[in-house]
Amino acid sequence: MAEPARFLVGIDLGTTNSVVAFADSTSGDDVRPQVLPIAQLIRPGAVETRTQLPSFLYLPAADEFAPDAIRLPWPSDADSVVGAFAQSRGAEVPSRAVTSAKSWLSSGGTDRTGAILPWGAPDDVARVSPVEASTRYLRHLRDAWNAAHPEHRLEEQEVLLTVPASFDAVARELTLQAAAAAGLDNVTILEEPQAAFYAWIDTHGDAWRTEIGVGDSILVCDVGGGTTDFTLINVEDDGGQLVLERVAVGDHILLGGDNMDLTLAYGVREKLAARSVKLDEWQFRGLVLSCRDAKEKLLSDPQATVQPIAILGRGRKVIGGTLKTEVQRAEIDRILLDGFVPHCEIGDAPQTPRRTALQEIGLPYAADPAITRHLARFLTRQSASGSPAQPTAVLFNGGVMRAPLLRDRLVAVVDSWFGHANGTGLRVLGGGDPEHAVARGAVYYGLARRGRGVRIRGGTARSYYVGIEAAMPSVPGMRPPLRALCVVPRGLEEGTDVDLPDRRFGLVVGQPSEFRFLSSSTRADDAVGTLLEHWDDDEIVELAPLQAALEWDGHEGSTVPIRLRARVNELGVLELWCIAIDGERRWKLEFNVRADVDAV
């Protein structure tokens, strides 16, 4: 058996910023996660280290920079720049900047492996896929690590890579593909809210048991650059020991700092329009990036009241070639507070305005920007008794939730739902580190897997179903109804096999067929083998279908009687085994993005 890797390395591949943390497993029982300073270009010809790598990719024009101007301490591609300089240069030339690659990676409505970014760029700009952009970020992180630890290359270490809890199986698989393309094969996927909670445990040491107790229900509210994630973790008693169990994960919500940046940009554009200044599309894209920078600086500095903004000019009337304006703290407070964390009732649902029939292809952002209404729906849908799930404590994570104004408003709204008086309501778990917590928590999880920390129980966050075509006479123009067979109930521990020995089905072999899969984050009571004929649209969602031709010589086009076995492996990938009743053959299907699924 191979020796365990010396270093445990946690990577938070964020929408806006990426972070690397690590621990030397040979350092003794008191080892603590550390954050890696990441070397990156700050400006042409200048390399510095920062604890965060902005998740920005800039694709320069030919001869835009001299080769020495974008040289890094290690051999690197000359056709792109990653990090701080990519962020600042992208604000000046937005048509060449790739942003929010992680959000694109999670968007099932676009070609996630196609060269589509920068979105809407002119024809003369090179494009990359969301997977390729993620690969370049990871390659930069790999090279930065290897430059700092030349004797312990990252390719040889144990890597814990975090993803949003709401990432679907395809997005998780694509993340692993990006890691593999960067040379990282020993990778384990971990959900970001869990990682944030692990970091909180690590920060408090054994004292975490005095901060929370049996009966507590902890809401992890993670609002990052592109996504909003909700997770519930309950504290339970197991033989006199406190145990933690993740009991619920919310749906994938494309709502976060990106939406706030866009909202601020619209506000600034209106101010400029009042001065008879109009921005073209190119300038507005640059304004969005500048508003992101202004927001982050104002939120990180409580003493700052105003942040200047400069926009490159496109006409002769702009003095000096640039247009200058500013964003004030009062605007930040008003726009973000009232627009994204408004007061609402626990029974309120996210608003769904009437949509225009023809829409531009792009990211499927949440139609309602109110985080509080999304939270209300999450808590309402997690109840088995008819009453909303009621958290007793909250752990905030994500760059957006660094702002005290937003945190205080969200706590006040939750308290209003459950009738708490001041001082006795939702407890805020302090001591967090929003910028580095996810990467540090991933390292703690790696240590816990080696018996050197506390594990969170929970298993799968969703129930999974396979579509079964109903047997019925053919009707012209109508496909037979689809039924949903539960093969993985919510909460199944990863690595557990589930058999359906008493049910037999027909499997079409020897010709192309479509396998349809579904999932639910709300149906907690469906057991293995439950066959559903009807369900509400908001209960079960259909995932991307798998196309396959399962071969068996001599049985082309036949329907073979089989039974099913399901498994969720340690990487969170659903495996479905189709086993011939006579025992002669078996086939394995996996959630992935290959054109064909594996037939074993």
Secondary structure, DSSP 8 states (H G I E B T S, - for coil): -----SEEEEEEE-SSEEEEEEEETTS-TT---EE--EEEEEETTEEEEES-EE--EE---TTSS-GGGG--SS---SS-EESHHHHHHHHHSGGGEE--HHHHHT-TTS-TTS--BSTT--TTS--B-HHHHHHHHHHHHHHHHHHH-TTS-GGGSEEEEEE-TT--HHHHHHHHHHHHHTT--SEEEEEHHHHHHHHHHHHHGGGHHHHS-TT-EEEEEEE-SS-EEEEEEEEEEETTEEEEEEEEE---B--SHHHHHHHHHHHHHHHHHHTT----HHHHHHHHHHHHHHHHHHHH-TT--EEEEEEE--STTSGGGEEEEEEEHHHHHHHHHHHHS----TT---------SS---S----S---HHHHHHHHHHHT-SSSS----SEEEEESGGGG-HHHHHHHHHHHHHHHT--TTSS-EE-----TTTHHHHHHHHHHHHHTTSS--EE---SSEEEEEEE-----BTTB---EEEEEEE-TT--TT-EEEEEEEEEEEE-SS-EEE-EEEESS--S--TT-EES---TTT-EE---EEE----TT-TT-EEEEEEEEEE-TTS-EEEEEEETTSS-EEEEE---SSS----
